[in-house]
Amino acid sequence: MDQEFTLTLVNRIEQLDIMAQCLQAFCTNNRLPKTVADSLEVVLHELASNVISYAWDDGSVHELQLHVALANGKVVAEISDDGRPFDPLGHTFPDINAPLEERGIGGLGLLLARTIADTLEYRRDGERNRVLLSKAIPLNGGPA
């Protein structure tokens, strides 16, 4: 049973299917509760799709990396890319209590990711964006 994996993707939305398959295999092989697996899939899909869609605007092929590991009773993950600097935590989130017609477009996926992940951190490391997150694994296999 592999307790970590690293995956390199290119900036094509179809790559999200590959990421989902690898993440599902990792979660299954490590017997992670479905709630944790589902949470990871939602958060990583949102973060990776934002990178693929917005990090570059030159039309060229670029790579992003995903690293996922088990550590100290939790799953930790990092998505990194060499796209334009973007701090998803510095993003203004929509007012979900405002009427729909008054809300701006976008931001709900990042709000969801921030809500689901136990921790979510951003840092710019040289020319790379790095988003780190964690999700606790419940001891009894129940919801986390």
C-alpha positions in Angstrom: 0.0 0.0 0.0 1.5 3.3 -1.2 1.2 6.0 1.4 1.9 8.8 -1.1 1.9 9.6 -4.7 3.0 12.4 -7.0 1.3 13.1 -10.3 2.3 15.5 -13.0 -0.6 16.9 -15.1 -0.7 19.3 -18.1 -3.0 22.2 -18.2 -5.9 20.5 -20.0 -9.2 20.0 -18.3 -9.4 16.4 -19.4 -6.4 15.7 -17.0 -8.8 16.1 -14.1 -10.2 12.6 -14.9 -6.7 11.2 -14.5 -6.2 13.0 -11.2 -9.6 11.6 -9.9 -8.7 8.1 -10.9 -5.3 8.3 -9.1 -6.8 9.9 -6.0 -9.6 7.2 -5.9 -7.0 4.4 -6.2 -4.9 6.0 -3.4 -8.0 6.4 -1.1 -9.1 2.8 -1.8 -5.7 1.3 -1.3 -5.3 3.1 2.0 -8.8 2.3 3.1 -9.7 5.9 3.7 -13.3 6.6 4.7 -15.6 7.6 1.8 -16.2 11.0 3.5 -12.5 11.8 3.4 -12.1 10.5 -0.2 -15.0 12.5 -1.4 -13.8 15.7 0.4 -10.3 15.3 -1.1 -11.8 14.8 -4.6 -13.9 17.9 -4.4 -11.2 20.2 -3.0 -8.4 18.9 -5.3 -10.7 19.1 -8.3 -11.6 22.7 -7.6 -8.0 23.8 -7.0 -6.6 21.9 -10.0 -9.3 23.1 -12.3 -8.6 26.7 -11.2 -4.9 26.2 -12.0 -5.7 24.6 -15.4 -8.2 27.3 -16.3 -6.5 30.5 -15.1 -2.7 30.0 -14.3 -1.5 30.6 -17.8 -2.9 32.6 -20.8 -0.3 31.9 -23.5 -2.0 28.8 -25.0 1.1 26.6 -24.4 1.3 23.3 -22.6 2.3 23.7 -18.9 2.6 21.3 -16.0 1.2 21.2 -12.6 2.1 18.8 -9.9 0.0 17.1 -7.3 1.5 15.3 -4.3 -0.7 13.4 -1.8 0.5 11.6 1.3 -0.7 10.1 4.6 0.9 11.8 7.6 0.1 11.8 11.3 -3.6 10.7 10.9 -4.4 13.0 8.0 -4.1 13.2 4.3 -1.9 16.1 3.2 -1.8 17.3 -0.4 0.0 20.0 -2.4 -0.7 21.4 -5.8 2.1 23.4 -7.4 2.4 25.2 -10.6 4.6 27.8 -12.3 1.6 30.0 -13.4 0.9 33.6 -12.5 0.9 34.3 -8.8 -2.6 33.6 -7.3 -3.4 33.2 -3.7 -6.8 31.4 -3.4 -7.0 32.4 0.2 -6.7 36.1 -0.7 -9.7 35.8 -3.0 -12.9 37.7 -2.0 -15.5 35.1 -1.4 -19.1 35.7 -2.4 -21.7 36.6 0.2 -23.7 33.4 0.1 -26.5 35.1 2.1 -27.0 37.7 -0.6 -29.7 37.2 -3.2 -28.5 35.3 -6.2 -28.9 38.3 -8.6 -26.6 40.4 -6.4 -23.7 37.9 -6.2 -20.8 38.2 -8.4 -19.7 35.4 -10.7 -17.1 32.9 -9.3 -15.6 32.2 -5.9 -18.0 29.5 -4.7 -15.6 26.7 -5.6 -12.8 28.3 -3.6 -15.2 28.9 -0.7 -16.2 25.3 -0.8 -12.6 24.1 -0.9 -11.7 26.3 2.1 -14.7 25.0 4.0 -14.1 21.3 3.3 -10.4 21.2 3.9 -9.2 21.2 7.5 -6.3 23.4 6.6 -5.6 25.3 3.4 -2.4 27.3 2.9 -0.8 29.2 0.1 2.7 30.3 -0.6 4.7 31.6 -3.5 8.0 29.8 -3.6 10.2 31.4 -6.2 8.3 31.1 -9.5 5.8 28.5 -8.1 2.4 28.7 -6.5 2.0 26.1 -3.8 -1.3 25.3 -2.2 -1.2 22.9 0.7 -4.1 21.3 2.4 -4.9 18.6 4.9 -7.9 16.5 5.8 -8.1 14.5 9.1 -8.8 10.8 8.9 -11.3 9.9 11.7 -10.0 7.2 14.0 -13.3 5.3 13.9 -13.7 5.6 10.1 -16.7 7.9 10.6 -17.3 11.4 9.1 -14.5 13.9 9.2 
